Amino acid sequence: MDDLVPKLLTFPPVPSPAESLSDSQYDQSIRAISQLLTSAPPGKLGSGLSTGEDVFDILDPSTQSLAYLHILCAHIEAARSASKASPGSLPPAVLFGGRLWPRIVAFVEGFDPIQVRYAGSQFRFVLGVVTRGSRQTGQPMQAVSLLRSAILRLDPTSSTLTSTHHKFVRLCLTCKAFQQALPVLERTIYHLPVSMDKGAAARATRYLCSETESSAIYLNPDHGLTMKLSSRDCLEYHLYGGMIYMGLKQWERAMSFLEVVLLAPCTNVTSAIMVEAYKKWVLVGLLLSGRAPSLPKGMNKNMMRNIHALAKPYDCLVEAFTSGRLFRLKGDIEEGQSFWLNDCNFGLVLQVYDAFRKFSVLRLANIYAALPLTEVARRTSPDPSDLVEAASYITRLIVSGELNATLTVPQDTTTPATLRFLSSSSVPRTEADVHYDLTTHKAELETILKHLQGSDHRLEISKEYIDKLRVMKKQKEQETKAGVSGGQVTSEFDEDVMADL
C-alpha cells in the first residue's frame, strides 16, 4: 500500500495546471488511476500503511474520490471477512458509530460527481451498505440524509430516475421522513435509466467526464450508477411519492403522482399497484376539491372497468360523499371499515369524513349571504344541538382562511349567532406578477424541450433506429427497381445518414 498511495495522489494534479485538463486528458488520467486500483489485489487496498497512518487521513474524499471509494470498498469487504456477523448482516465497523462509518459519511457528503462515474458499481455498493446498515441498526434517518445527498450531488437536477431514488422514497415513507424527501420529489423526472449499445454511447458523448445536458447519458445500468428499473419500480416510486405528499397534506401534488401510476402504459391486465393508486386517488380527490375527481384523459377503458370492479367500496364512498347526506356517508364508512383497514386507508377515510363537514359549510356560501348558527349546525354538524361546538368549528375555518366569513355573536344569549359569508375579494394581479409567471412557464417549457431533444437525439443514434433506416432504404431501392412509385420516401436527413454508413 505504501507504493500505491503516492501514485493515487497524482490525480487530480496538485497544484492545478494553469489551463484545466481537456476531456481527453482527464479521461486518460482517471482511467489510468482506475486501472491501477482495479488491478491491485483487494487485500492490498484493504491493508494499512507501514507508517501507521490511516490512508483515509491522507486521501481527500472530495478530491481523490475515485481512490477513496475503491479503498473504502476494500476496507468494508475486509471488515466483513474479519467479522463473525451472521450471513447477510453487516459488521459493526461499517454501522453507525463504527470505525468506518465516519469515512462513509465523509465520502457520500463530499464526493466528486465526475470521478464516481468511473466507479459506478462501487458507488452503488457503498449506498447499499448505508441502506442495509440503517435497517440493521434501526436508525433509518441516518440513511435518508446520506441517500438524498448522494442523489443530488450525482445529479443536481434529479431528472433521471435511478434505483437509488426508489430506495430513498421507500425509506422516507417507512420512517415518515416526509419533509426530507421533498428536495428529491420536487424535481421533475424526465428520463428512465436505459442501457445503450456501445456505438450509440460513443456517438452520444465521447468521454464519460464530458459535460452533458442530460444526466441520462451516464446514469444508466451500463456505468453501474443505477440498476435497471422495472415498470413496477417506476410505478412504486410515484405511488410512494404520492403517499409522502398525502402525509404532508399536499393533496394536489399527491394527485399528480398518483395519476402518473394510473396513466402508465399497460395492456388490459390491471396491476395491484394501479388499483392501490386508484383507491388513494379518489380519496385524495375528495379531500382536495370536495367532489368526485374526473378521470385523467388517456386512461385505458378496459383497465378502468377492472379497477372499478376491484375498488367498488371506494366508488360507493364517493357516491355517499357527493350525495350531501352525512348519515349515509357515516354508515358507508362504518360498513366498509374492514376494507379501509386492510388497505391501510382508514386514516384517509377519516379525513374524508371530516372534510365532508368543511365542504358542506363552504357550499352554503354559494347559496346564502347569511345564516343563523342554528341552521348551519342543523345542516352540517354531527350533533345539531351542540351550538358551542359548531361555533368553535366555524371559527377554526375562518381563522385558517378556508372560510371567508364572519361569525357575529349577539349580547342577548337567547338570540343565536349569525354566520355572514363575505364575497371573495380577489386582489388584481400586477404586471410584474404576470411577467414572473410567463417567465417561469417559459423556462419550464424550454427545459422540457431540451430533454425531448436529447431523447430524440439518443433515439436517432441508436442501433435500432439505424437498422430501421437500412431496411427502409433497401425497400425503397427494391421498389425503384421494380418500377413501383408508391411507398414511404426517406427524408434528406435519412439519406445523409445512410450515405455515411
Long-range contacts (C-beta under 8 A, 24 or more apart in sequence): 1-44, 1-45, 1-47, 1-48, 1-49, 1-55, 2-49, 2-50, 2-51, 4-36, 4-40, 4-44, 4-45, 5-49, 5-55, 5-58, 5-59, 7-33, 7-36, 8-33, 8-36, 8-37, 8-59, 8-64, 8-67, 9-58, 9-59, 9-64, 11-64, 11-66, 11-67, 12-63, 12-64, 14-63, 23-206, 23-207, 23-209, 23-210, 24-207, 26-207, 26-209, 27-207, 27-208, 27-209, 30-66, 30-115, 30-118, 30-209, 31-118, 33-66, 33-67, 34-66, 34-118, 34-119, 37-66, 37-67, 37-70, 37-71, 38-70, 42-74, 42-77, 42-78, 43-78, 45-70, 45-71, 45-73, 45-74, 45-75, 46-71, 46-74, 46-75, 46-77, 46-78, 56-103, 56-106, 61-103, 61-106, 61-107, 61-110, 61-111, 62-110, 62-111, 62-112, 63-112, 65-107, 65-111, 65-112, 65-115, 65-116, 66-112, 66-115, 66-116, 66-118, 66-119, 68-107, 68-111, 69-107, 69-111, 69-115, 69-116, 69-119, 69-122, 69-123, 69-126, 70-119, 70-122, 72-100, 72-103, 72-104, 72-107, 72-126, 73-122, 73-125, 73-126, 75-100, 75-103, 76-100, 76-125, 76-126, 76-129, 89-136, 90-129, 90-132, 90-133, 90-136, 94-129, 94-133, 95-133, 95-136, 95-137, 96-133, 96-134, 96-137, 96-139, 96-142, 101-133, 104-129, 104-130, 104-146, 105-146, 108-146, 108-149, 108-150, 109-146, 109-149, 111-150, 111-153, 113-153, 113-154, 113-155, 114-209, 116-154, 116-225, 117-208, 117-209, 117-218, 117-223, 117-225, 118-208, 118-209, 119-224, 120-223, 120-224, 120-225, 120-226, 121-224, 122-224, 123-150, 123-224, 123-225, 124-163, 124-164, 124-224, 124-225, 124-226, 124-227, 127-164, 127-167, 131-167, 131-171, 134-171, 140-171, 140-174, 140-175, 140-177, 141-175, 141-177, 141-180, 143-171, 144-168, 144-171, 144-172, 144-175, 144-177, 144-180, 144-181, 145-180, 147-171, 148-180, 148-181, 148-183, 148-184, 151-184, 152-183, 152-184, 154-215, 154-219, 154-225, 155-215, 155-219, 157-187, 157-215, 158-184, 158-187, 158-189, 159-187, 159-188, 159-189, 159-190, 159-191, 159-214, 159-215, 159-216, 159-451, 160-189, 160-190, 160-191, 160-192, 160-193, 160-214, 160-215, 160-216, 160-219, 160-226, 161-189, 161-191, 161-192, 161-193, 161-229, 161-234, 161-237, 162-193, 162-219, 162-225, 162-226, 162-229, 163-193, 163-226, 163-227, 163-229, 163-233, 164-226, 165-237, 166-229, 166-233, 166-236, 166-237, 169-237, 169-240, 169-241, 169-244, 170-236, 170-240, 172-240, 172-244, 173-240, 173-243, 173-244, 173-247, 176-247, 178-244, 178-247, 178-248, 179-248, 181-241, 181-244, 182-248, 185-241, 185-244, 185-245, 185-253, 185-257, 188-447, 190-214, 190-216, 190-448, 190-451, 190-455, 191-215, 191-216, 191-219, 191-451, 191-455, 192-216, 192-229, 192-234, 193-219, 193-220, 193-221, 193-226, 193-227, 193-228, 193-229, 194-220, 195-220, 195-221, 195-222, 195-228, 196-220, 196-222, 196-458, 196-462, 197-462, 197-463, 199-461, 199-463, 200-458, 200-461, 200-462, 200-463, 203-461, 204-457, 204-458, 204-461, 213-450, 213-454, 214-451, 214-454, 214-455, 216-454, 216-455, 216-458, 231-264, 232-271, 232-273, 234-264, 235-261, 235-264, 235-271, 235-273, 235-274, 235-277, 236-273, 238-277, 239-273, 239-276, 239-277, 242-277, 242-280, 242-284, 243-280, 246-280, 246-284, 246-348, 251-284, 251-287, 251-288, 252-288, 254-280, 254-284, 255-281, 255-284, 255-285, 255-288, 255-293, 258-284, 259-296, 262-296, 262-299, 263-296, 263-298, 263-299, 266-300, 266-303, 268-300, 268-302, 268-303, 268-306, 269-303, 270-303, 270-306, 270-307, 270-310, 274-303, 274-307, 275-307, 275-310, 275-311, 276-343, 278-307, 278-311, 278-314, 279-311, 279-314, 279-343, 279-345, 280-345, 280-348, 282-311, 282-314, 282-315, 282-317, 282-318, 283-314, 283-317, 283-345, 283-348, 283-349, 283-351, 283-352, 284-348, 286-318, 286-321, 286-352, 286-355, 287-348, 287-351, 287-352, 287-355, 290-355, 290-358, 290-359, 290-362, 290-363, 291-322, 292-318, 292-321, 292-322, 313-339, 314-339, 317-349, 317-352, 321-352, 321-356, 324-360, 326-356, 326-357, 326-360, 326-380, 326-382, 329-353, 329-356, 330-382, 357-381, 357-382, 357-393, 358-397, 358-402, 361-394, 361-397, 361-403, 362-402, 362-403, 364-421, 365-403, 365-404, 365-405, 365-421, 368-421, 369-420, 369-421, 370-418, 370-419, 370-420, 370-421, 371-418, 371-419, 372-416, 372-417, 372-418, 372-419, 373-407, 373-416, 373-417, 373-418, 373-419, 374-416, 376-419, 387-416, 387-417, 391-417, 394-419, 466-497, 466-501, 469-494, 469-497, 469-498, 470-498, 470-501, 473-498
